[in-house]
Amino acid sequence: MHIDETPTFYTATRKYDLSFPSLEGDIEADVVIIGGGFSGIHTALELAEHGNTDTVVLEGRYLGFGGTGRNGGQVMAGIGHDLDAIKADVGEDGLQAIFALSDLGPQIMRERIAKYNIDADFRSGYGYLAYNARQAKTLRNWEKEFRSLGSPYEIRYLDGAEVGEIIGSEVYQAGLLHMGGGHVHSLNLLLGEAKALSEIYGVRIFEYSPALEVTYGSSIVVRTAKGRVKARKLVWAVDGFNNRIEPELHRSTINVYAYNSVTEPLSDELIERISPIRGAYSDIRPVINYYRITNDNRLMFGSSTQVIERIPDDLKAWNRHLMLEVFPYLRDVKIDLAWGGPMATTRNLFPQIGTLADRPNAFFVQGYCGFGVTPSQIICKILAEGVLGGSDRYKLLSSISRADISGKDRYRAQLVSLGKAMHQISGYWHGRR
Ligand SMILES: Cc1cc2nc3c(=O)[nH]c(=O)nc-3n(C[C@H](O)[C@H](O)[C@H](O)COP(=O)(O)OP(=O)(O)OC[C@H]3O[C@@H](n4cnc5c(N)ncnc54)[C@H](O)[C@@H]3O)c2cc1C
């Protein structure tokens, strides 16, 4: 089975019995959105909350088929990886404005879960972890920066033995507890939002309806196998699953693969030992390992290769090995499931929003670079502002340049490996190694 088709913890534990018809016949809408992951559904919801409910969402498979139904469910602060990479585009003031949005993602997520009563196992408690003194220094800086945003949640730097207050592992020197972050069952969050979209706002969603062809113009026509949608505006939200259907978008991202796994359910004592806060964690290396406790007492562990990009033959064994480096006392624990998937990644490791060249009514969002669960909430709020006529922050984010990644179709793995190697080296200067 191809890695894109692997079943996940999320599909096995989905709580919403929700499905949508496939499109048959010709319909019209104000906005048509292609892609039913976080980007498509958040944008549709944002539009609906502003009174624009005449939207159609077309999903090629089922809602959450992409990264949205495969990720680690980490709820973290911020957008993008190292903001310095976009300084030339947005300037110092722009950087500050973007940094000021850092807490918005978890905030929107909490508000939506409460507003629509979404059953998504949201839990507060995030630990950023440092292996060495250089990384510990970075966490001390992050503590100051995160606190400067005035978060109402506890943010606390932990050193030496204090680290044991939040995690049961000997491998870390320091940690930064951020109670504004945490973790979420991504697929149930997505489906809860889709339910609200459909039942409260009457937004039309179609599954198993891939867009096959788009004709641009003052009105846009999207053709599927058995129907067409004619709309005033379009939003592309297909991330790593673009498959060349829109070449302009395809050119500026490259897919990097990540792998997740869950253990069998663990005893309460073992969970307490691993994670006294039942939280989510990641180290802060250029390529992170990330993990969390699930609602049903499993350890979910996520990874990617550090330098050489490849898809391991045995995903369970791959993640188990990395998990045991952090928690050696889990050696007798069984891995129940492992899966993976592509993450659309950009040159500057910052997500891309805007409109296609010379097509002011064709919007897009893509390229979260493996950091999309929370940032998608912020980015899609701002994208919806663009669709609704524009805003200063839409202008700011859409002004960030998009570099093409040439050769990606033939040399994907080699280019990703090269990118990772460069990222590892620059990680020294960013205090991440
Ligand atoms: C294994 C893995 C682990 C990850 N871990 C984390 C994490 O822990 N934290 C984090 O923040 N981020 C993580 N991410 C990234 C995060 O999941 C993504 O950034 C985010 O879900 C992207 O959402 P999206 O809606 O833009 O794209 P997707 O969720 O990929 O949705 C795109 C959708 O478009 C559909 N589509 C494609 N082509 C068409 C077409 N022609 N017509 C109609 N529909 C189409 C696809 O079927 C898909 O459902 C991870 C990603 C992966 C793959």
The ligand as a Tripos MOL2 file, in Angstrom:
@<TRIPOS>MOLECULE
LIG
   53    58     1     0     0
SMALL
NO_CHARGES

@<TRIPOS>ATOM
      1 C1          2.3550   12.7130    8.7560 C.3       1 LIG1
      2 C2          2.1010   14.1800    9.0130 C.ar      1 LIG1
      3 C3          2.3210   14.6760   10.2810 C.ar      1 LIG1
      4 C4          2.0690   16.0250   10.5590 C.ar      1 LIG1
      5 N1          2.2140   16.4690   11.8460 N.ar      1 LIG1
      6 C5          1.8830   17.7520   12.1450 C.ar      1 LIG1
      7 C6          1.8740   18.1960   13.5030 C.ar      1 LIG1
      8 O1          2.0840   17.4260   14.4320 O.2       1 LIG1
      9 N2          1.6040   19.4890   13.7310 N.ar      1 LIG1
     10 C7          1.2910   20.3420   12.7380 C.ar      1 LIG1
     11 O2          1.0760   21.5330   13.0150 O.2       1 LIG1
     12 N3          1.2300   19.9430   11.4530 N.ar      1 LIG1
     13 C8          1.5020   18.6680   11.1340 C.ar      1 LIG1
     14 N4          1.3950   18.2230    9.8430 N.ar      1 LIG1
     15 C9          0.9930   19.1910    8.7980 C.3       1 LIG1
     16 C10        -0.5070   19.4680    8.7970 C.3       1 LIG1
     17 O3         -1.2270   18.3010    8.9830 O.3       1 LIG1
     18 C11        -0.8770   20.1160    7.4610 C.3       1 LIG1
     19 O4         -0.1000   21.2670    7.3070 O.3       1 LIG1
     20 C12        -2.3250   20.5320    7.3650 C.3       1 LIG1
     21 O5         -3.1910   19.5110    7.7600 O.3       1 LIG1
     22 C13        -2.6220   20.9610    5.9450 C.3       1 LIG1
     23 O6         -4.0030   21.1520    5.7920 O.3       1 LIG1
     24 P1         -4.5870   21.4520    4.3480 P.3       1 LIG1
     25 O7         -6.0360   21.5090    4.4700 O.co2     1 LIG1
     26 O8         -3.8880   22.6110    3.7690 O.co2     1 LIG1
     27 O9         -4.1420   20.2200    3.4730 O.3       1 LIG1
     28 P2         -4.6820   18.6810    3.5270 P.3       1 LIG1
     29 O10        -5.1410   18.3160    4.8790 O.co2     1 LIG1
     30 O11        -3.6110   17.8800    2.9210 O.co2     1 LIG1
     31 O12        -5.9440   18.7550    2.6140 O.3       1 LIG1
     32 C14        -5.8810   18.8750    1.2220 C.3       1 LIG1
     33 C15        -7.0930   18.1580    0.6610 C.3       1 LIG1
     34 O13        -7.2200   18.4660   -0.7240 O.3       1 LIG1
     35 C16        -7.7720   17.3290   -1.3480 C.3       1 LIG1
     36 N5         -7.5100   17.4330   -2.7880 N.ar      1 LIG1
     37 C17        -6.3360   17.3090   -3.4510 C.ar      1 LIG1
     38 N6         -6.5140   17.4890   -4.7820 N.ar      1 LIG1
     39 C18        -7.8330   17.7520   -4.9540 C.ar      1 LIG1
     40 C19        -8.6310   18.0310   -6.0910 C.ar      1 LIG1
     41 N7         -8.1240   18.0690   -7.3220 N.pl3     1 LIG1
     42 N8         -9.9630   18.2580   -5.9200 N.ar      1 LIG1
     43 C20       -10.5090   18.2310   -4.6710 C.ar      1 LIG1
     44 N9         -9.7850   17.9540   -3.5550 N.ar      1 LIG1
     45 C21        -8.4680   17.7300   -3.6910 C.ar      1 LIG1
     46 C22        -7.0410   16.1670   -0.6790 C.3       1 LIG1
     47 O14        -7.7470   14.9560   -0.8490 O.3       1 LIG1
     48 C23        -6.9870   16.6440    0.7710 C.3       1 LIG1
     49 O15        -8.0680   16.1740    1.5400 O.3       1 LIG1
     50 C24         1.6220   16.8870    9.5270 C.ar      1 LIG1
     51 C25         1.3980   16.3760    8.2450 C.ar      1 LIG1
     52 C26         1.6290   15.0380    7.9870 C.ar      1 LIG1
     53 C27         1.3750   14.5120    6.6130 C.3       1 LIG1
@<TRIPOS>BOND
     1     1     2 1
     2     2     3 ar
     3     2    52 ar
     4     3     4 ar
     5     4     5 ar
     6     4    50 ar
     7     5     6 ar
     8     6     7 ar
     9     6    13 1
    10     7     8 2
    11     7     9 ar
    12     9    10 ar
    13    10    11 2
    14    10    12 ar
    15    12    13 ar
    16    13    14 ar
    17    14    15 1
    18    14    50 ar
    19    15    16 1
    20    16    17 1
    21    16    18 1
    22    18    19 1
    23    18    20 1
    24    20    21 1
    25    20    22 1
    26    22    23 1
    27    23    24 1
    28    24    25 2
    29    24    26 1
    30    24    27 1
    31    27    28 1
    32    28    29 2
    33    28    30 1
    34    28    31 1
    35    31    32 1
    36    32    33 1
    37    33    34 1
    38    33    48 1
    39    34    35 1
    40    35    36 1
    41    35    46 1
    42    36    37 ar
    43    36    45 ar
    44    37    38 ar
    45    38    39 ar
    46    39    40 ar
    47    39    45 ar
    48    40    41 1
    49    40    42 ar
    50    42    43 ar
    51    43    44 ar
    52    44    45 ar
    53    46    47 1
    54    46    48 1
    55    48    49 1
    56    50    51 ar
    57    51    52 ar
    58    52    53 1
@<TRIPOS>SUBSTRUCTURE
     1 LIG1         1 GROUP 0 **** ****
